[in-house]
Amino acid sequence: MTGSGGRGARWTALLAVVLVVVAGCTAPAGPRPPAGRWVPRPGTAWQWQLDGRVDPRADVPVYDIDGFENTAGDVARLHRDGRRVICYLNAGAWEDFRPDKDDFPASVRGRPNGWSGERWLDVRRLDVLRPLMERRLDMCRRKGFDAVEPDLMDGYLHDTGFPLRAAHQLAYNRMIADAAHRRGLSVGLKNDLPQIPELVGRFDFAVNEQCAEFDECARLVPFVRAGKAVFHVEYALAPGDFCAETRRLGLSSMRKRLRLDPWRQAC
């Protein structure tokens, strides 16, 4: 039978093929997030507080808070207020003030990174660091966080005491992202601007410090184009010096004090 119904079926099949090809050409690289995983949209307002337990009074939909210093009750309180909550973890440096500090062997602790009590980690050692980071991610999941912000994901750009290369960092960052996703957590790429093209498809949002001060904000646009938020802060610049530009680029920007207490000055 070759009536209009047959022609319609063939045209429908052809259209489906065209749509698949177009989608393959325009979609960002990397796996698509499952329907149930949170992907914050560009321009989403946020609060970033790493100094002590969270102060819940900022009227914004997203909070990024320290995973160790806040409890499941703190996360639940924010959820009751309608917030999404990101778990801050240091994935690139050892910290001598964390409860799991003794689990990190001396062999993976490198040079100081400029912050008191911290030393760079040897991210080549996936065999050592993977189970340690997975336990931290498990903590975030148990406390009810929606996502994780793994900090210091760009050690290869610094003097760590280890011969780190871009390929080592890329493998480590992908490992962290995959481990977070297996636990149902969204994950943000912290800084590491040179590897955004390789990682934008693997991460659900970005977190950046001082891209306006160093004239680097345009490098974060691939996240915005992929429909993913870029949570951005400046410390030294006044909002009038960066807000117009970062708003144009689609970033979620604010000014914070370096100690990251509750004070914020949003764009």
Solvent accessible surface area in square Angstrom, and as a share of the most:
residue,aa,sasa,rsa
1,M,228,1.02
2,T,105,0.61
3,G,32,0.31
4,S,83,0.53
5,G,60,0.57
6,G,26,0.25
7,R,122,0.45
8,G,35,0.34
9,A,65,0.51
10,R,142,0.52
11,W,171,0.60
12,T,91,0.53
13,A,58,0.45
14,L,93,0.46
15,L,105,0.52
16,A,49,0.38
17,V,90,0.52
18,V,71,0.41
19,L,106,0.53
20,V,106,0.61
21,V,88,0.50
22,V,78,0.45
23,A,52,0.40
24,G,63,0.60
25,C,106,0.63
26,T,103,0.60
27,A,42,0.32
28,P,63,0.40
29,A,71,0.55
30,G,47,0.46
31,P,80,0.50
32,R,193,0.70
33,P,48,0.30
34,P,81,0.51
35,A,116,0.90
36,G,81,0.78
37,R,33,0.12
38,W,37,0.13
39,V,30,0.17
40,P,4,0.02
41,R,151,0.55
42,P,43,0.27
43,G,50,0.48
44,T,29,0.17
45,A,46,0.35
46,W,2,0.01
47,Q,1,0.01
48,W,2,0.01
49,Q,3,0.01
50,L,32,0.16
51,D,69,0.36
52,G,28,0.27
53,R,148,0.54
54,V,21,0.12
55,D,28,0.15
56,P,31,0.19
57,R,198,0.72
58,A,20,0.15
59,D,125,0.65
60,V,8,0.05
61,P,60,0.38
62,V,2,0.01
63,Y,0,0.00
64,D,0,0.00
65,I,0,0.00
66,D,2,0.01
67,G,0,0.00
68,F,41,0.17
69,E,74,0.33
70,N,0,0.00
71,T,61,0.35
72,A,50,0.39
73,G,47,0.45
74,D,15,0.08
75,V,1,0.00
76,A,40,0.31
77,R,109,0.40
78,L,0,0.00
79,H,70,0.31
80,R,176,0.64
81,D,60,0.31
82,G,61,0.58
83,R,40,0.15
84,R,103,0.38
85,V,0,0.00
86,I,0,0.00
87,C,0,0.00
88,Y,17,0.06
89,L,4,0.02
90,N,2,0.01
91,A,2,0.01
92,G,1,0.01
93,A,0,0.00
94,W,28,0.10
95,E,4,0.02
96,D,64,0.33
97,F,108,0.45
98,R,15,0.06
99,P,110,0.69
100,D,29,0.15
101,K,72,0.31
102,D,117,0.61
103,D,72,0.37
104,F,1,0.00
105,P,54,0.34
106,A,79,0.61
107,S,73,0.47
108,V,0,0.00
109,R,70,0.25
110,G,10,0.10
111,R,122,0.44
112,P,83,0.52
113,N,27,0.14
114,G,77,0.74
115,W,143,0.50
116,S,106,0.69
117,G,28,0.27
118,E,22,0.10
119,R,98,0.36
120,W,15,0.05
121,L,1,0.00
122,D,5,0.03
123,V,4,0.02
124,R,95,0.35
125,R,84,0.31
126,L,42,0.21
127,D,96,0.50
128,V,30,0.17
129,L,0,0.00
130,R,90,0.33
131,P,54,0.34
132,L,11,0.06
133,M,4,0.02
134,E,35,0.16
135,R,128,0.47
136,R,6,0.02
137,L,3,0.02
138,D,32,0.16
139,M,22,0.10
140,C,0,0.00
141,R,120,0.44
142,R,172,0.63
143,K,40,0.17
144,G,33,0.32
145,F,10,0.04
146,D,27,0.14
147,A,0,0.00
148,V,0,0.00
149,E,0,0.00
150,P,2,0.01
151,D,17,0.09
152,L,32,0.16
153,M,0,0.00
154,D,15,0.08
155,G,3,0.03
156,Y,34,0.13
157,L,90,0.45
158,H,92,0.41
159,D,98,0.51
160,T,2,0.01
161,G,42,0.40
162,F,39,0.16
163,P,74,0.46
164,L,11,0.06
165,R,148,0.54
166,A,48,0.38
167,A,71,0.55
168,H,61,0.27
169,Q,0,0.00
170,L,31,0.15
171,A,47,0.36
172,Y,0,0.00
173,N,0,0.00
174,R,76,0.28
175,M,14,0.06
176,I,3,0.01
177,A,0,0.00
178,D,42,0.22
179,A,0,0.00
180,A,0,0.00
181,H,36,0.16
182,R,150,0.55
183,R,41,0.15
184,G,55,0.53
185,L,4,0.02
186,S,0,0.00
187,V,0,0.00
188,G,0,0.00
189,L,1,0.01
190,K,2,0.01
191,N,34,0.17
192,D,1,0.01
193,L,15,0.08
194,P,60,0.38
195,Q,11,0.05
196,I,1,0.01
197,P,87,0.55
198,E,87,0.39
199,L,0,0.00
200,V,11,0.06
201,G,8,0.08
202,R,63,0.23
203,F,1,0.00
204,D,2,0.01
205,F,0,0.00
206,A,1,0.01
207,V,0,0.00
208,N,2,0.01
209,E,48,0.21
210,Q,47,0.21
211,C,0,0.00
212,A,27,0.21
213,E,68,0.31
214,F,123,0.51
215,D,134,0.70
216,E,52,0.23
217,C,9,0.05
218,A,70,0.54
219,R,113,0.41
220,L,1,0.01
221,V,21,0.12
222,P,43,0.27
223,F,0,0.00
224,V,32,0.18
225,R,200,0.73
226,A,26,0.20
227,G,11,0.10
228,K,11,0.05
229,A,0,0.00
230,V,0,0.00
231,F,0,0.00
232,H,0,0.00
233,V,0,0.00
234,E,0,0.00
235,Y,26,0.10
236,A,70,0.54
237,L,44,0.22
238,A,44,0.34
239,P,23,0.14
240,G,77,0.74
241,D,101,0.52
242,F,5,0.02
243,C,11,0.07
244,A,75,0.58
245,E,80,0.36
246,T,1,0.00
247,R,141,0.52
248,R,168,0.61
249,L,21,0.10
250,G,20,0.19
251,L,10,0.05
252,S,7,0.04
253,S,13,0.08
254,M,0,0.00
255,R,68,0.25
256,K,1,0.01
257,R,98,0.36
258,L,104,0.52
259,R,147,0.54
260,L,13,0.07
261,D,10,0.05
262,P,51,0.32
263,W,87,0.31
264,R,59,0.21
265,Q,75,0.33
266,A,49,0.38
267,C,60,0.36
